[in-house]
Amino acid sequence: MTYTVAVSGASGYAGGEILRLLADHPDIEIRTVTAHSNAGQPLVDHQPHLRSLAHLTLQDTTPQILDGHDIVFLALPHGQSGQYTDALGDAPLVIDAGADHRLTSQSAWDAFYGGDFHEAWTYGVPELLVDGVKQREHLRGATRIAAPGCNASTVSLSLAPGIAAGVIDPSDIVAVLAVGPSGAGKSLKTNLLAGEILGSANPYAVGGTHRHIPEIRQALAAAIPSGLPRGADDIRISFTPVIVPMSRGILATSTAPIADGATDAQIRDAWESAYGDETFVQLLPEGHFPRTADVLGANTALIGLAIDRAANRVTVVTAVDNLVKGTAGAAVQSMNIALGLPENRALSVNGVAP
């Protein structure tokens, strides 16, 4: 069976990456691409690397144009998806790459985003531990999927195994991320100009203000074993992202205290048990740590784990391509699961080097 697809926000980074992956998907026909200010222009003018899609023209983003497809991807700025998802009730599968359907808590949405609150959809991180099973079990047959925030899924995948196994204390998490500016979207912003970021590292959203914090707390709370306190209030995280001069990538260094009585073997086993059979989330051998260069273009999260007994903390270093595993790859992987297709279809573990 061939599924017809419409992609909104197709002139942006996330939309372009969704299109790049879908262009090589044997079960997908990309029929419609939409945009706002760029409507009426050839897609290839804004995504010149997508040569196989040069025949497509950007159309207006309206519910009427998006409707009538088997699958609709929304790659719009935060707060804009809801107006379309409300009108796409008959679409068989809708996948939102924005934040509008990620959070279960309206108070968290109001505090970090504001505007209209929309119900949470099935979270699109298949490898995440939730209620003792992997999130992919909840994605099977799903019709509404919320693709993750790239920083949020990276930190959540980094620490969920330790929380689920009870070998780390989730009340004192510290995460510092080096991130590429493509995660901020394609709109012109002075602080993201090359002249501002080349040769410099620039922290932003410091002091608990980053919008991905409630998403991280929500995901990690779901990993807490049954019978223990499981609210997001039980997850405390200091989260500091830093823009560095690379177009793509996230290198997340996350630490948490070692739980009382946890042995080194139990700690490492928590991550080995969680990801030992996974294709796209891989734990590196002891003493090895990833680089962002190793995952560029791949739907892979590479994880390095260190046990720092002197500080009594576990340190997890995770590298992802923010546009692939962090966004578009997670969306396509979740789509495959929802449709009953092979999970790795059109997705690669191989990066691009140098």
C-alpha positions, 0 to 999 in steps of 0.5 A: 500500500502507498500512503499519500502525505502532506507536509506543512512548514515544508520550507523550514528545517524540520519540514525539509528534513521530514521530506528528505526522509520520506523521499526515500520511503518506498511506501510514501507518496509525497503529494502536497507541501505547504508553507505560509509566506513562501506559498506559490514558490517551488519547493526546490527554491527553499530546499535545493538539496531535495532534487527528487522533489523539484516538481513540487510547489509550495501551497497555502497552509489551510485545513482544506489543502492538508485534508484528504491525505492518509498522513499529515505532518505539521512542521509549524512554529509552536502554538500554530499546529492546534488551529489545523489539528482541530480541523483535521478530525477525519485525517487517518494519521496526523503527526505534529512536530511542534509542541502543541500536543506534547504536554499533558499539563495545562499549567505547564503549557501556560507557564512555558508557552501560553496561548490555547492548550490542546490535548496531549497526543501519543509521544513519539519517542519509541525507545522511551521507557513508560510504565515498564514498557517501551513507548513504541507499544503505545505508538502501535495503531496511533492516529495522533502523534506528537513528535518530541522536542529535540533537547527533551528527547535527548535528555529523556533517553539519556536518563530514563533507564537509570530512573526506571531501574532505581539506580539514580536519584531524579530529584537532582538532575543537571543537564548541559547541552551543546546545540546547533542553531538549526534547532531554533528554526529557519526564521531570521534571528540576529543572535543566530547570524553566523557573525554572532555564533562563529567562534563563540559558545552562547548560553540561552534560556538559562535558569529554568526557562527553556520550554523543553523542561516540562516535556523532560519532566513529564517523560522522566516521571513516566519512567519512575517505577509503579508504587513510587511517587510519579508526578513531574514534581518529583523530577528536578532538573537544572537545564542549560543549553548552549548554542555552538557553531555547528549547524546540526547536532546536540551533545547532551551531558546529563548527570544525577546522583547515584541512588543509595546502594546501587552498584556499578554493575547495576548502573551499567546494566540499567542502560544495557537492558534498556537499549541492548536490543535497540537499533537507533539508541545505542550504548557505547562500550565502557570508556567510550563517548560519542561526538555529534559528528558520528550521528549527522544525518542518522536516526541514531542516539549514541550514549556514553556512560560514566560512573563518578564515585568521587562525586557520587553521580552518574554522567551520561553523554548523548549525541544526536542529530537534532533534525533527524533523531531529535525531530524528523527521524523520530516522526518517521520512525513513529509513523512506521510503527503506527502503520505497522511498517518496519520501524527502520524503513527509510531511516539509517543508523549511518552518519555522514563523515567527515 
